[in-house]
Amino acid sequence: MNRRDARAGWNRHLWLGLLLAAGACRTPGAVAFDPRAEPVRFHEARRAEVRRRVAEFEAKDGKRLGYVEYRAADPRAVLVYLHGIESHAGWFEAAAEALCASGYDVYCLDRRGSGINRENRGFTSGHVDDFETLLADIESFLDGFADRRLPLFLVGLSWGGKLALAYSLTHPDQLDGLVLITPGLVARVAPGVLDQLGIVTATWLYPTAQFKTPIEPEMFTTTPEYLDKLRRDPLRLRYASARFFYQSVRLDGLIEDRIEQNQTPIQLFLAGRDQIICNEGVVELLLKGGRERLEVVRYEDQTHSIQFDATDRMVQGMSAWIEKVGPRSIPVER
């Protein structure tokens, strides 16, 4: 094949990729975020002893990121929560209030491009250029606890569990423990073949192009009340960018490369009827980080979102484990 034929072949493949990307994706304007939309309340009850407020912190690049905090009167540990690919802080509200009432300060961070951190704060919905930016956002927030002596735990749910584990592996001396709730470390769902081809192409040519997440509401929960709220939730992220999906795969690689170096105690919650993650694959991966540092809790009767359907049981299990783990026995620099 001469150079001209090779170039023509490459051009044909390029145009095919562009056509696939165009057919599979949605432009950001098609799924625009409306900051005026009234958020769905996932938890109606409010505990009088819990102090809740929405606040902001400054990331390393100068951007302002919103989060929700729940402050206990006399806290004995700090829990920082990271949400899943479609969700936001509101999906954890019931658990956060119960944990706060049990004596923990709980801070629920909305990822840039998600929840309350979208176009209203200058971000593109569902987009991030590099996973390092997300890790840096967590680091910026945790810098605020540098002078505190309370034990510090990351809590990651679903895709947030992947981000939490990656942070723990890249910042091994910052955390006293890690709670992973049905974490998206080994998935049972993925974008379709055409979407995957479109994502690969768009990652470099149109990185903010939007692709539908491969999750349906019934995969989260089968409880009618929560299904209705999920479907109506204006903050639920139904599309993410090509670059986001690519960075998610890069996070998988980082975790695979570093998991054997894990030094952080991990509590893992699994749901027996989970359709989103592969439970046994997750356990196999985390065991590489040390069997003695892993506690596995299985709720065989539950679907993926146990923070909705088994709130009290999960909170009691978390509290007991956090008290058992306590502060790290090695000096922790914060």
N, C-alpha and C positions, 0 to 999 in steps of 0.2 A: 504493500500500500504506500503510495507516495504521500508527500506532506499535504498536498491539496485535498486528497481523498480523506486523510486522517482528520484534517481540519473540518471538512464537510460533515464527517461522521460525528465529531464532537459537537458541532453546531446543532445537528439533528437531536442529539441526546439532551443538549442544553434546552432547546425549545420544548422537547417532550417534558422535561422536568418542570419548566415554567408553566406549561399547560396543566400539569398535574397539581402544581402548587396553587395555581389560580382556581382550579376546580375544587380543591379540597378545603381551602381556607376561606375565612371571612375577614374582611378588612376591619380594622379597629372601629371605624364609624358604624359598622353594622351591629356592633354589640356595645355601643357607647354607654358609659356609666352615668346615671343621673343622680348627682349628689343631693337633689331635693327629695328623692324617694324616701318614704317613711320606712325605716327598718322593721323587720319582723321581730317581735319579742319571742324568743325561744323559751324564756323562763319568766313567768308572770310574777311569782312570789318574790318578795324582797325581805331579807332578814334585817331586823332593826340594828343588830350589832355589827353589820358589815358596812364599811365605808367604801363606796364605789365612785370612781370618777374617770373621765376620759382626759388624758394628758398627751403631751408630745415630748419627744427627745430629738436631739440633733445627731444625724448620722455623720460618718467621717467625711462624706462629700458635701456636707452642709445642708442636705435635705432634711426636712422636718417630717417625722413619722409619728402617727398617732398610735396610742395603745390604751388599754383599759386596765385599771388597777383596782384591787380589792385589798384594803388595808385592815389588818387585825389590830385589836387594842394592845395586845402583848404578844407579838409574833415570836415563834421559835424556829422558823425557817423561811426562806424565800423560794418561791416557785415561779419560774418564768416559762410561760406556755407558748408553744408554736403550733399553729393550726395546719389543716390539710390543704390540698390543692384547690378545692372549691370553697372551702369554708372560711371562717373568720372568727374573731374573738367571741361573737355572740353565740356561737354553737357550743361554747364551753361555759356559758354563764352560770347554769345551775351547779355544775361541779365546782366552779371557782368560788361561788358564794358558800357552798358547803365546806370547802377547804379553808376558806377564810374564817368561817365560824368555828372551825376546829383549831385555829391558832396559827394559820400560815398567811403571810403576805403573798398574794397571787398577782402576777403581771402578765396580761395576755397581749402579745405583740401581733399586730396585723402586718403581714409581709408586704413590702412595697409592691404595688400593683394589685393588692387585694383588700377586701374589707373597706375600712375607712381611709386607706392610703392609695387612692387611685387618681383619676384626673383632677379631683378636688385639691390634691396636694402636689400636682405636677408630675404624676407618674402615669404610665400607660398601663391600662388594665391588663393583668395577666402576663406582664413582660418583665424580664430582667436580662441584662446583657451578659452577666457573668455570675456564677454561684458565689464567687468570692465576695461579691457585693452583699449578698444575703448574710454570709458569715460575718462580714464586717459590721453589718447593721446590729447583729446580736452582740458582737463585741462592744460596740459603742454603748449599747444599753447597759450591759453588765459592768462597764467601767464605772457606772454610777454607784456600784456596790463595793468599790475598792476598799473603802474604809470600814465596812460593816463586818461583824464577826459572826453573823448568823450563817448556818449551813445554806448552801445554794444548790438548787436542783433545776435542771431543764426538764420540761414535760413536753413531749412531742406526740401529736396525734396524726395518724395517717401519713401524708407526705411530710408533715412537720416532724415526724419521727425520723425520717431520712435526714432532714436538715439538722435536727438536734444531735443525732449520732455523729454526723460529719463535723459539727462544731466541737463535740467532745473529743473526737480523735485528733483534731487540729489544735485544740487548746486543752491538753490533758491535765493541767494543774489548776484549772479554774473552777471545776465543779465538784461537788460532794457526791452527786449521784444523777442518774438519768432515768426518767420514767417514760417508757415508750408504749403508747396505747394504739393497738392495731396498726403498727407502723408500716409505711409503704416501702419497705426495703426489698421485698420480692413480690412483684405484682402478678395478679391473675388477669388483669385487664390491661389493654394497650390500645393506642390508636390503630385503625385499620391500615392495611397495606398501602392504599392510595394516600392516606393521610401521612403515613411514615415517609413515603417518597416525597410528598409535598413538603414535609417538615425539613427533610435533609436539604432540599433545594432552597427553600425559603430562608433557612438559617443564615445563609450567606448573601442571598440576593434581596430578601425582604424580611429581615429578622423579626419585625413586629407583626407579621401576618398571623392572624388568629386561627387556631384549630380547636375543634370541640374536644373537651375532655371526655375520656371513654367511660364515664360513670353515669349511671341512672339513679334517680332518687331512691328507688326500691333497694338498691345495693347498700345504702346507708342504714336504713331502718325500715321495719314493716309496721311500725306504730302509726295509725292513721293521723293522729294529731301532728306528729313531727313530719310525716310525709307532706301534709298540706302546707306546713310552714316552709319546708324546704322548697317546694314548688313555687311559693309566693315570695321567697326571700330575694329582694332586689340586690343584696350584696353578695349573693352566691355567684361564684366565678364559673361560668359555663364554658368559657373559651380561654385558652392560654396561647402565648406567642410561640412561634417556631423556635426562637432562641431559648425560651423557657424550657421547652421539652428537651432541647439539646443539652442545656445545663443540668437538667435532671439526670440524664444519662451520664454526664461527667461526674456528678455526685456519686452515682453508683460505683464508678471506677475508683474514686477516691476512697470510698468505704471499703471496697474489696481489697485495695492495696494496703490499708492501714488497720483493718479490724483486729489482726493478731497482736497489734501493739496496745490494745485497749487496756486501760488501768482503772476505768470508772465503773462502779457498781451500777447494774442495770436491773430495773424491774420492768418486765414485759407483760402486757395484757393482750390476750388473744380472744377472739370470738369464734366459737365453733362453727357458726353458719356464715362466716365472712366470705363474700363473693369478690372482694376487691384485692385482698392480699393472699399469698400462699403461706399459711401458718408454718408448715414444716420447713419451707425454704427459709423463712425468717429465723426460726430457731436454729437451723443448721448454720446460718451465717453468724449469728450472735455467739454461738458456742465457740467459734474460732477466737473470740475475744476473751475466753476464759469461763469455764463452767462454774467455777467458784464465785464469779462476780455476777452471775445471771440468776434471777428469780423469775420463773414463768408462772403466770396466773391465767388459767383458761376458764372462760365462761362459755360452756358448750351450747347453751340455749340462746346465745346472742348473735345479732348481726353486727356489722362493722362499727356502728356508732354507739358503743356502750356508754359513752358519756351522756347520751339521751335516755337510754332504756335501762341502764343499771347504775344510775348515778350514785346512789348511796353506797351500794356494794363496792363500787370502784373507789370512791373516796375513802371508805374505811380501810380498804386494802392498801391504798397509797399511804395513808397516814401511818398505819402499822409498820410498813416497810421503811418509811422515812425516819421514824423514831428508832427503828432497829439499826439502820445504817449510820445515822448521826453524822457528825463532821468527819472529814477524812482524817486518818491517823497520821498522814504525812503533812508537812507544812504546805499550806496553800497560799500562793501569792495572788492577790487580787488587786 
